[in-house]
Amino acid sequence: MARLAIATHNAHKVDEIWAILAPALPGLSRDDAASARDLGAPSPVEDGTSFAENALIKARALAAATGLPAIADDSGIAVDVMGGAPGIFSALWSGRHGADRENLELLLAQMADIPDEHRAAAFVCAAVLVTPDGTEHVVVEESRGTLLREPAGVGGFGYDPIFRADGESVSNAELTPEQKNAISHRGRAFRALAPRVAEVLGA
């Protein structure tokens, strides 16, 4: 039986979050965590104005629906010369939620004339934990880097193929999952949240 609910219907994200949390939760197995999809929970309307607000909306809804401690994240890419856009609209930048390739291609087209020295960007992640009694913990982290001019690599998801993190020589999509989690916005956020999760679950 699940002891922790993960507020996402995205299988890639579930695997990534669990891989990040697992080292900090040695008393738990993968079977102790269930996604919103596994639990039959609907996706709430994410109408917040920040990554943290949207993450809390998802975690609060799932905790209320299941009676389990719930974790969630909201994340996206923020491009400096675009004033932080796509930001919270990253997943539906092209007009259709989760259309990764279309989102990526639209952003590349919008940045086509921007010189390399002005292509700085950051992946931002708000990771949250909400318990059924209403206790909430929020962590916001980012990974700075540069937007590439064309996709590279087949790993990861979302904007990974066009983002090269500072200090790296390849895109996020060319890193192994372990390498990516070590430097990514989501990795940093959930590692920071992990002690709270362990405390709540007694893991």
ChimeraX attribute file (.defattr): number of C-alpha atoms within 10 A of each C-alpha:
attribute: neighborCount
match mode: 1-to-1
recipient: residues
	/A:1	7
	/A:2	16
	/A:3	14
	/A:4	25
	/A:5	26
	/A:6	28
	/A:7	33
	/A:8	25
	/A:9	17
	/A:10	13
	/A:11	11
	/A:12	11
	/A:13	18
	/A:14	18
	/A:15	12
	/A:16	17
	/A:17	21
	/A:18	16
	/A:19	16
	/A:20	21
	/A:21	20
	/A:22	15
	/A:23	12
	/A:24	17
	/A:25	18
	/A:26	10
	/A:27	12
	/A:28	18
	/A:29	11
	/A:30	12
	/A:31	10
	/A:32	12
	/A:33	17
	/A:34	19
	/A:35	24
	/A:36	22
	/A:37	16
	/A:38	13
	/A:39	16
	/A:40	11
	/A:41	16
	/A:42	15
	/A:43	15
	/A:44	14
	/A:45	10
	/A:46	16
	/A:47	10
	/A:48	13
	/A:49	11
	/A:50	15
	/A:51	21
	/A:52	21
	/A:53	17
	/A:54	23
	/A:55	26
	/A:56	27
	/A:57	22
	/A:58	26
	/A:59	29
	/A:60	25
	/A:61	20
	/A:62	30
	/A:63	23
	/A:64	16
	/A:65	16
	/A:66	17
	/A:67	15
	/A:68	19
	/A:69	26
	/A:70	31
	/A:71	30
	/A:72	27
	/A:73	29
	/A:74	26
	/A:75	25
	/A:76	24
	/A:77	27
	/A:78	22
	/A:79	23
	/A:80	14
	/A:81	13
	/A:82	13
	/A:83	9
	/A:84	14
	/A:85	17
	/A:86	18
	/A:87	22
	/A:88	24
	/A:89	19
	/A:90	23
	/A:91	22
	/A:92	15
	/A:93	20
	/A:94	19
	/A:95	12
	/A:96	11
	/A:97	13
	/A:98	15
	/A:99	15
	/A:100	18
	/A:101	14
	/A:102	17
	/A:103	22
	/A:104	21
	/A:105	16
	/A:106	13
	/A:107	19
	/A:108	18
	/A:109	12
	/A:110	10
	/A:111	19
	/A:112	13
	/A:113	9
	/A:114	13
	/A:115	9
	/A:116	13
	/A:117	7
	/A:118	13
	/A:119	19
	/A:120	19
	/A:121	24
	/A:122	25
	/A:123	22
	/A:124	23
	/A:125	27
	/A:126	26
	/A:127	30
	/A:128	30
	/A:129	30
	/A:130	28
	/A:131	21
	/A:132	18
	/A:133	11
	/A:134	12
	/A:135	11
	/A:136	17
	/A:137	15
	/A:138	20
	/A:139	17
	/A:140	21
	/A:141	19
	/A:142	22
	/A:143	19
	/A:144	20
	/A:145	19
	/A:146	20
	/A:147	25
	/A:148	18
	/A:149	17
	/A:150	13
	/A:151	18
	/A:152	17
	/A:153	14
	/A:154	13
	/A:155	16
	/A:156	19
	/A:157	13
	/A:158	20
	/A:159	23
	/A:160	25
	/A:161	24
	/A:162	23
	/A:163	27
	/A:164	25
	/A:165	23
	/A:166	15
	/A:167	9
	/A:168	11
	/A:169	10
	/A:170	17
	/A:171	25
	/A:172	27
	/A:173	22
	/A:174	18
	/A:175	20
	/A:176	12
	/A:177	15
	/A:178	13
	/A:179	11
	/A:180	21
	/A:181	20
	/A:182	14
	/A:183	18
	/A:184	21
	/A:185	24
	/A:186	29
	/A:187	24
	/A:188	21
	/A:189	23
	/A:190	30
	/A:191	21
	/A:192	17
	/A:193	21
	/A:194	19
	/A:195	15
	/A:196	16
	/A:197	25
	/A:198	16
	/A:199	10
	/A:200	15
	/A:201	15
	/A:202	10
	/A:203	12
